[in-house]
Amino acid sequence: MFTAAILVPSPPLLVPELTGSAAAETAPLRDAVQAVAKALSALSTEWVAVGAAPAAVQVPPGAQGTYRGYGVDVRVALRPGPAGEPDPDLPLAALTAGWIRGTCAPDAVVDARILAADLTPAQCSAYGAELRSELDRDPEPRGLVIVADGANTLTAKAPGAFDPRAEGVQARLDAALDSGDRDALLALDAAECAVLGIGGRVPWQVLAGVFGRPPTTCRTLYSAAPYGVGYHVGEWRP
């Protein structure tokens, strides 16, 4: 039974050990992620996490990972159990879901689905509808974690440099996520999102497919663009 979807970004700066003296600056984002994850854990400890990567990745159920490639060997796991050898190539979306699980819901089990970033909107919507059916067939409560980032071209110092078109597209995206506007998410143009560095298009369009109708409740805990990248933290409930 599908209970709720939470929306979180994937920046390594969520992890305090990786931010050093900037940990205080990123605290509002981290606090929002932890709050929404704890809310989901109160509903379910069986989570499906959806993210995207340049190519689809099959993530093993018991996968463990490390942020070593981002500067510090912080270990994460997708389910409870003894520590093992981490996969140094675990996709960032899966790392993020694992870190959130370990920090906020250590009893939770995460099924990470890493999809190809070039899926069409129609493919994303169809995948989301199939996923909703899968979640609803399970008699146990199941939660959804959408791991997605906005434009990385919002300022001159942003990772993708500055693109003057990014602000308007990000504003429309923020409004859709704030209000639960699934149609606006499905209308995101794949080519435009690629140019503007909107890495979360695929997971957000999967979210739109999961919700065949608008969410009953929709709340935003954080929406801002530190370091020139759009990040959104929120919750949609059916």
C-alpha positions as a Markdown table, in Angstrom:
| # | Residue | x | y | z |
|---|---|---|---|---|
| 1 | Met | 0.0 | 0.0 | 0.0 |
| 2 | Phe | 1.4 | 3.3 | -1.1 |
| 3 | Thr | 1.6 | 5.8 | 1.8 |
| 4 | Ala | 3.5 | 8.9 | 0.8 |
| 5 | Ala | 6.3 | 10.3 | -1.4 |
| 6 | Ile | 9.0 | 12.5 | -0.1 |
| 7 | Leu | 11.1 | 14.7 | -2.4 |
| 8 | Val | 14.8 | 15.2 | -1.5 |
| 9 | Pro | 17.9 | 16.5 | -3.4 |
| 10 | Ser | 21.1 | 14.6 | -3.7 |
| 11 | Pro | 24.0 | 17.0 | -3.0 |
| 12 | Pro | 26.9 | 15.5 | -1.0 |
| 13 | Leu | 26.8 | 18.7 | 1.1 |
| 14 | Leu | 23.9 | 17.1 | 3.0 |
| 15 | Val | 26.6 | 15.0 | 4.8 |
| 16 | Pro | 28.1 | 17.2 | 7.6 |
| 17 | Glu | 31.4 | 15.4 | 7.4 |
| 18 | Leu | 31.8 | 16.6 | 3.8 |
| 19 | Thr | 30.9 | 20.3 | 4.4 |
| 20 | Gly | 33.5 | 21.2 | 7.1 |
| 21 | Ser | 33.1 | 24.8 | 8.1 |
| 22 | Ala | 30.1 | 25.2 | 5.8 |
| 23 | Ala | 28.0 | 22.7 | 7.8 |
| 24 | Ala | 26.1 | 25.6 | 9.5 |
| 25 | Glu | 25.2 | 27.1 | 6.1 |
| 26 | Thr | 23.7 | 23.8 | 4.9 |
| 27 | Ala | 21.9 | 23.0 | 8.2 |
| 28 | Pro | 18.4 | 24.3 | 7.0 |
| 29 | Leu | 18.5 | 21.9 | 4.0 |
| 30 | Arg | 19.8 | 19.0 | 6.1 |
| 31 | Asp | 17.1 | 19.7 | 8.8 |
| 32 | Ala | 14.4 | 19.7 | 6.2 |
| 33 | Val | 15.5 | 16.4 | 4.7 |
| 34 | Gln | 15.7 | 14.8 | 8.1 |
| 35 | Ala | 12.3 | 16.1 | 9.1 |
| 36 | Val | 10.6 | 14.8 | 5.9 |
| 37 | Ala | 12.4 | 11.4 | 6.1 |
| 38 | Lys | 11.3 | 10.9 | 9.8 |
| 39 | Ala | 7.7 | 11.7 | 8.8 |
| 40 | Leu | 7.9 | 9.0 | 6.1 |
| 41 | Ser | 9.5 | 6.5 | 8.5 |
| 42 | Ala | 6.5 | 7.0 | 10.8 |
| 43 | Leu | 4.3 | 5.7 | 8.0 |
| 44 | Ser | 6.5 | 3.0 | 6.5 |
| 45 | Thr | 10.0 | 1.5 | 6.8 |
| 46 | Glu | 9.8 | -0.1 | 3.3 |
| 47 | Trp | 11.0 | 2.5 | 0.8 |
| 48 | Val | 11.5 | 2.7 | -2.9 |
| 49 | Ala | 14.0 | 5.4 | -3.9 |
| 50 | Val | 14.0 | 6.7 | -7.5 |
| 51 | Gly | 16.9 | 8.5 | -8.9 |
| 52 | Ala | 18.6 | 9.0 | -12.3 |
| 53 | Ala | 22.1 | 8.5 | -13.7 |
| 54 | Pro | 23.6 | 8.8 | -17.2 |
| 55 | Ala | 22.7 | 5.1 | -17.7 |
| 56 | Ala | 20.3 | 2.9 | -15.7 |
| 57 | Val | 22.0 | 1.0 | -12.8 |
| 58 | Gln | 20.8 | -2.2 | -11.2 |
| 59 | Val | 21.4 | -1.7 | -7.4 |
| 60 | Pro | 21.7 | -4.9 | -5.4 |
| 61 | Pro | 19.2 | -5.1 | -2.5 |
| 62 | Gly | 21.9 | -5.1 | 0.2 |
| 63 | Ala | 24.2 | -2.5 | -1.5 |
| 64 | Gln | 26.5 | -0.4 | 0.7 |
| 65 | Gly | 28.4 | 2.6 | -0.5 |
| 66 | Thr | 30.8 | 5.3 | 0.5 |
| 67 | Tyr | 31.2 | 9.1 | 0.0 |
| 68 | Arg | 35.0 | 8.5 | -0.4 |
| 69 | Gly | 34.8 | 9.8 | -4.0 |
| 70 | Tyr | 33.5 | 13.1 | -2.6 |
| 71 | Gly | 36.3 | 13.5 | -0.1 |
| 72 | Val | 35.4 | 11.6 | 3.1 |
| 73 | Asp | 34.8 | 7.8 | 3.6 |
| 74 | Val | 31.3 | 8.1 | 5.1 |
| 75 | Arg | 29.7 | 4.7 | 4.7 |
| 76 | Val | 26.0 | 4.1 | 3.9 |
| 77 | Ala | 23.8 | 1.0 | 3.5 |
| 78 | Leu | 20.4 | 0.4 | 2.0 |
| 79 | Arg | 19.2 | -1.9 | 4.8 |
| 80 | Pro | 20.1 | -2.8 | 8.3 |
| 81 | Gly | 22.9 | -5.4 | 8.8 |
| 82 | Pro | 26.6 | -5.8 | 9.4 |
| 83 | Ala | 29.0 | -3.5 | 7.6 |
| 84 | Gly | 30.6 | -4.9 | 4.4 |
| 85 | Glu | 32.8 | -3.7 | 1.6 |
| 86 | Pro | 31.2 | -0.6 | 0.1 |
| 87 | Asp | 30.7 | -0.2 | -3.6 |
| 88 | Pro | 32.7 | 2.8 | -4.7 |
| 89 | Asp | 30.6 | 3.3 | -7.8 |
| 90 | Leu | 27.2 | 3.4 | -6.1 |
| 91 | Pro | 25.2 | 6.1 | -7.8 |
| 92 | Leu | 24.8 | 9.4 | -5.9 |
| 93 | Ala | 21.0 | 9.0 | -5.7 |
| 94 | Ala | 21.4 | 5.6 | -4.0 |
| 95 | Leu | 24.1 | 7.0 | -1.7 |
| 96 | Thr | 21.7 | 9.8 | -0.7 |
| 97 | Ala | 18.9 | 7.4 | 0.0 |
| 98 | Gly | 21.3 | 5.3 | 2.1 |
| 99 | Trp | 22.6 | 8.2 | 4.1 |
| 100 | Ile | 19.0 | 9.4 | 4.8 |
| 101 | Arg | 18.0 | 5.9 | 5.9 |
| 102 | Gly | 21.0 | 5.5 | 8.2 |
| 103 | Thr | 20.6 | 9.0 | 9.7 |
| 104 | Cys | 16.8 | 9.1 | 10.1 |
| 105 | Ala | 15.4 | 5.6 | 9.9 |
| 106 | Pro | 18.0 | 3.0 | 10.6 |
| 107 | Asp | 15.3 | 0.2 | 10.6 |
| 108 | Ala | 14.2 | 1.1 | 7.1 |
| 109 | Val | 14.9 | -0.9 | 3.9 |
| 110 | Val | 15.6 | 0.9 | 0.7 |
| 111 | Asp | 15.0 | -0.5 | -2.8 |
| 112 | Ala | 17.0 | 1.9 | -5.0 |
| 113 | Arg | 15.8 | 2.3 | -8.6 |
| 114 | Ile | 18.3 | 4.2 | -10.7 |
| 115 | Leu | 16.9 | 5.1 | -14.1 |
| 116 | Ala | 18.5 | 6.4 | -17.3 |
| 117 | Ala | 18.5 | 10.2 | -17.5 |
| 118 | Asp | 17.4 | 10.1 | -21.2 |
| 119 | Leu | 14.0 | 8.5 | -20.6 |
| 120 | Thr | 11.2 | 10.4 | -22.3 |
| 121 | Pro | 8.4 | 12.0 | -20.3 |
| 122 | Ala | 6.0 | 9.3 | -21.5 |
| 123 | Gln | 8.4 | 6.5 | -20.4 |
| 124 | Cys | 8.8 | 8.2 | -17.0 |
| 125 | Ser | 5.0 | 8.5 | -16.6 |
| 126 | Ala | 4.5 | 4.9 | -17.6 |
| 127 | Tyr | 7.2 | 3.7 | -15.2 |
| 128 | Gly | 5.5 | 5.7 | -12.4 |
| 129 | Ala | 2.1 | 4.2 | -13.1 |
| 130 | Glu | 3.6 | 0.7 | -12.9 |
| 131 | Leu | 5.4 | 1.5 | -9.8 |
| 132 | Arg | 2.2 | 2.8 | -8.1 |
| 133 | Ser | 0.5 | -0.5 | -9.0 |
| 134 | Glu | 3.4 | -2.4 | -7.5 |
| 135 | Leu | 3.3 | -0.4 | -4.3 |
| 136 | Asp | -0.5 | -0.7 | -3.9 |
| 137 | Arg | -0.4 | -4.5 | -4.4 |
| 138 | Asp | 1.7 | -4.9 | -1.3 |
| 139 | Pro | -0.4 | -5.2 | 1.8 |
| 140 | Glu | 2.4 | -3.6 | 3.8 |
| 141 | Pro | 2.8 | 0.2 | 3.8 |
| 142 | Arg | 5.4 | 1.4 | 1.3 |
| 143 | Gly | 7.0 | 4.8 | 0.9 |
| 144 | Leu | 8.6 | 6.5 | -2.0 |
| 145 | Val | 11.8 | 8.6 | -2.0 |
| 146 | Ile | 12.3 | 10.8 | -5.0 |
| 147 | Val | 15.9 | 11.9 | -5.2 |
| 148 | Ala | 16.1 | 14.8 | -7.6 |
| 149 | Asp | 18.0 | 18.1 | -8.1 |
| 150 | Gly | 16.9 | 21.2 | -10.0 |
| 151 | Ala | 18.9 | 23.5 | -12.3 |
| 152 | Asn | 22.6 | 23.7 | -11.7 |
| 153 | Thr | 22.9 | 26.9 | -13.9 |
| 154 | Leu | 21.2 | 29.5 | -11.7 |
| 155 | Thr | 24.3 | 31.7 | -10.9 |
| 156 | Ala | 27.7 | 32.4 | -12.3 |
| 157 | Lys | 29.3 | 30.2 | -9.7 |
| 158 | Ala | 27.0 | 27.3 | -10.2 |
| 159 | Pro | 28.4 | 23.9 | -11.2 |
| 160 | Gly | 27.0 | 24.3 | -14.7 |
| 161 | Ala | 27.8 | 28.0 | -15.0 |
| 162 | Phe | 25.1 | 30.6 | -15.6 |
| 163 | Asp | 22.2 | 30.3 | -18.1 |
| 164 | Pro | 19.7 | 33.1 | -18.1 |
| 165 | Arg | 16.9 | 30.7 | -19.0 |
| 166 | Ala | 17.3 | 28.7 | -15.8 |
| 167 | Glu | 15.6 | 31.0 | -13.4 |
| 168 | Gly | 12.3 | 31.0 | -15.2 |
| 169 | Val | 12.3 | 27.2 | -15.7 |
| 170 | Gln | 13.3 | 26.6 | -12.1 |
| 171 | Ala | 10.5 | 29.0 | -10.9 |
| 172 | Arg | 7.9 | 26.9 | -12.8 |
| 173 | Leu | 9.4 | 23.7 | -11.5 |
| 174 | Asp | 9.3 | 25.0 | -7.9 |
| 175 | Ala | 5.6 | 26.0 | -8.3 |
| 176 | Ala | 4.7 | 22.6 | -9.6 |
| 177 | Leu | 6.4 | 20.9 | -6.7 |
| 178 | Asp | 4.8 | 23.2 | -4.2 |
| 179 | Ser | 1.3 | 22.6 | -5.5 |
| 180 | Gly | 1.4 | 19.0 | -6.6 |
| 181 | Asp | 1.0 | 19.9 | -10.3 |
| 182 | Arg | 1.8 | 16.6 | -12.0 |
| 183 | Asp | 0.8 | 18.0 | -15.4 |
| 184 | Ala | 3.4 | 20.7 | -15.2 |
| 185 | Leu | 6.1 | 18.1 | -14.2 |
| 186 | Leu | 5.2 | 16.0 | -17.2 |
| 187 | Ala | 5.4 | 19.0 | -19.5 |
| 188 | Leu | 9.1 | 19.5 | -18.6 |
| 189 | Asp | 11.1 | 19.4 | -21.8 |
| 190 | Ala | 13.8 | 16.8 | -21.7 |
| 191 | Ala | 16.2 | 18.7 | -24.0 |
| 192 | Glu | 15.8 | 21.9 | -22.2 |
| 193 | Cys | 16.3 | 20.3 | -18.8 |
| 194 | Ala | 19.5 | 18.7 | -20.1 |
| 195 | Val | 20.8 | 22.1 | -21.2 |
| 196 | Leu | 19.9 | 23.7 | -17.9 |
| 197 | Gly | 21.4 | 20.9 | -15.8 |
| 198 | Ile | 18.0 | 19.8 | -14.3 |
| 199 | Gly | 19.1 | 16.4 | -13.2 |
| 200 | Gly | 15.8 | 15.6 | -11.5 |
| 201 | Arg | 13.6 | 15.6 | -14.5 |
| 202 | Val | 13.2 | 11.8 | -14.7 |
| 203 | Pro | 12.5 | 11.2 | -11.0 |
| 204 | Trp | 10.0 | 14.1 | -10.9 |
| 205 | Gln | 8.2 | 12.8 | -14.0 |
| 206 | Val | 8.1 | 9.3 | -12.5 |
| 207 | Leu | 6.5 | 11.0 | -9.4 |
| 208 | Ala | 3.9 | 12.5 | -11.7 |
| 209 | Gly | 3.2 | 9.0 | -13.1 |
| 210 | Val | 2.8 | 7.6 | -9.6 |
| 211 | Phe | 0.2 | 10.2 | -8.8 |
| 212 | Gly | -2.5 | 9.5 | -11.4 |
| 213 | Arg | -4.4 | 12.4 | -9.8 |
| 214 | Pro | -3.2 | 15.4 | -7.8 |
| 215 | Pro | -2.0 | 14.7 | -4.3 |
| 216 | Thr | -4.4 | 15.1 | -1.4 |
| 217 | Thr | -1.8 | 17.0 | 0.6 |
| 218 | Cys | 1.4 | 18.6 | -0.6 |
| 219 | Arg | 3.9 | 20.5 | 1.6 |
| 220 | Thr | 7.2 | 22.1 | 1.0 |
| 221 | Leu | 9.8 | 22.2 | 3.8 |
| 222 | Tyr | 12.7 | 23.7 | 1.8 |
| 223 | Ser | 13.0 | 25.4 | -1.6 |
| 224 | Ala | 16.2 | 27.4 | -2.3 |
| 225 | Ala | 19.3 | 27.5 | -4.5 |
| 226 | Pro | 22.4 | 27.5 | -2.4 |
| 227 | Tyr | 25.5 | 27.5 | -4.6 |
| 228 | Gly | 23.4 | 28.1 | -7.7 |
| 229 | Val | 21.6 | 24.8 | -7.7 |
| 230 | Gly | 17.8 | 24.4 | -7.1 |
| 231 | Tyr | 17.0 | 22.1 | -4.2 |
| 232 | His | 13.5 | 21.1 | -3.1 |
| 233 | Val | 12.4 | 19.1 | 0.0 |
| 234 | Gly | 8.8 | 18.2 | 0.3 |
| 235 | Glu | 6.1 | 15.6 | 0.7 |
| 236 | Trp | 3.2 | 14.5 | -1.5 |
| 237 | Arg | 0.5 | 12.2 | -0.1 |
| 238 | Pro | -2.2 | 10.3 | -2.1 |
